[in-house]
Amino acid sequence: MKIVETKVVVLVIFVVLLALLGTYFTMIVPLMDESLYTPTKDARPYTKLELKGKQVYQREGCWYCHTQQVRNLLVETKRYGMGEEETFKRFGIRALVQAPPSQPGEYVYDKPHLLGTRRTGPDLARVGGKYDNSWHINHLRDPRSTSPGSIMPAYTWLFDKNGRPTEEAIALVAYLQKLGTNIKWREEGVALIKKMQGVPSPEETTTQTQEVGE
Amino acid sequence: MVQHEDTSARWFIYTSITFFLVTISIGFIMAIKFVYPEFLGGIASLSFGRIRPMHTNGVLFGWLLAANMGLAYYVVPRLCGTKLFSEKLGMATLAIWVIVILGAVVTFGMGITQAREYLELSMVLDILVTIAWVMFAVNIFATIAKRKHEQMYVSLWYIMGTLLWTALLWIVGNLPVYSGVNDANVNWWFGHNAVGLIFTPMGVALAYYFIPKSTKNPLYSHKLSLIGFWTIAFLYIWTGAHHIIFGPIPTWLQTVAILFSISLLIPVWTVIANFFGTLKGKWVQGNYVVKFLLSGTVFYLLTCLQGPMHSLRSVNQIISKTDWIVGHAHMAVFGGFSFFAIAGIYYALPNIVKRPIFSDRLAEWHFWLSFVGFLGFSISLWVGGFLQGLQWMDHTIAFLDTVRAMKPYYVVRLFSGILMLTGQFIFAYNIYKTVRAEAPEVKAAVA
């Protein structure tokens, strides 16, 4: 052992080799794993507008307080699923559709990834289609108007002098509506419930990005 | 006796303390925003999402790494019995470092970011960091190459290890080639090892030097220091994926990360046993230098007991993504490694400027404010974060209710932050007065 304490070169070689060993197994091997690159069946790349929205999301650091991963835990599939109070009230149904846990194939178009680490606010992996566009606009302009008790900042610089959303705000909402839709769980869940209950659909639950604006 | 110039050491230390004040003030603004979300509202460049990277990158690279580099410029020549290879190279390194940190503050304020945690710096700044790090490494390795004693002390192993690990992590982590969940995996390979293979070995290297020096005790065990170094060199790099447990990455990868995280108890225990063995008998009569080293050691131990426990799936599902983790991270970086760096500065600076610290009383105040403030900070986040994690385990509790429930803990954290902040301003004032002491004061102090 004396030699690693007296010869710099020997110490350097051993340190580097050990570091590369762990790097190989925990980083290089996953990089070679094709299943981590295969898109899910419903996955589609971001549109230009959504991509612009993703850049706003990155710039404003939304990802510091919102994760984008439904962990593989029963309680999270319920929390981020469709609860009675959100989606099904308008159908007059009490039901809960679990959100599928996040899968690698949903993220293949994410560069950089925005999985996040901290939930000062709720997870956004399945937020697409949960609210309509005007809710998001109001929430960005004044978070506490839609979510009393929220500690999110108001993104006033995404709105013009008359309080109308700028292109950036519209793009951001388009991006948010895209989140989690690389698996078509929301449509399938709604269809399933409707079939089970035989209730007619009063309105579309997923809104289109073009409808953004006051 | 070798006459050390210590120009690089001294200026790196001054710079790091300046950045410390700025970046913890930004942290304080963030703490206010948790209680009063409207605070400084409407100013885009001061919004939470933009100042958070200023705080984390600023504290990590502007304060802690810069302070560690300054102390390395002090420690390495003394352990090698020779002068630093080049003070000019050291000052050039500092110039680049200052540009990087100022550039970081400006670009983050403008919202220019790579949006990967701890890798936010834009490409130009990344390259400048790489250049500065190579210059630093050349300086240290060249100094070690002309050392007077063949045998190298444990601090030197750790410092050399840091030079290599940082280069590997920084360059590979910043390659713009990853996407999807692999990008997340690489991000955490970098992010966790930034703590484990940059700040840990630097902090441990300094503690290995300053604990024996300040207590005048010999190092407790050479064998333990060997075990500690080589186990950390082997084990740490495998653990990054424990940040994405239950997430969209392969289960085997999560399990490997958990196993290696648990194994980290080995290097931690050996290092801690060595520190405590060396501190033996000096717990009570020690001055603020020993107090910072001792409490830094305790916080390092607690951090490293928390870490492996966090990686267990049963624990992870509750505390992951909560404020508990924020308390944990601050214990490592503030309670552990910043305390080591502060102790190093209090010990080294009088030797550099050849006069004692301006006020021992202020230094004691600095310690107690930092210590008590930090306890309030982390305990409030641990309790609040744990309770929030438990609330998340029941999906019938609305998320907003769990946010509202955090408010009292955020208030306690804010007030604890005032103590921490005050302590560091006292630190800076004390160091300023020490450096700027007039001739009569020097005489008085010596007398």
Interface residues (C-beta under 8 A of the other chain):
Chain A: M1 V4 E5 T6 V8 L11 V12 F14 V15 V16 L18 A19 L21 G22 T23 F25 T26 M27 P30 L31 D33 S35 L36 Y37 Q58 R59 E60 G61 C62 W63 Y64 C65 T67 Q69 R71 N72 L73 V75 E76 K78 R79 G83 P101 S102 Q103 P104 E106 Y107 V108 Y109 D110 K111 P112 H113 L114 L115 G116 T117 R118 R119 T120 G121 P122 P143 R144 S147 P148 G149 S150 I151 M152 P153 A154 Y155 T156 W157
Chain B: K33 F34 P37 E38 G41 G42 A44 S47 F48 G49 R50 R52 P53 G111 I112 T113 Q114 A115 R116 E117 F141 I144 A145 E150 Q151 M152 W157 M160 G161 L164 W165 L168 V172 Y178 S179 G180 V181 N182 D183 A184 N185 V186 N187 W189 L197 L226 W230 A233 F234 L235 Y236 I237 W238 G240 A241 H243 I244 I245 F246 G247 P248 I249 P250 L253 V256 A257 F260 Q317 S320 K321 T322 I325 V326 W392 M393 D394 H395 F399 L400 D401 V403 R404
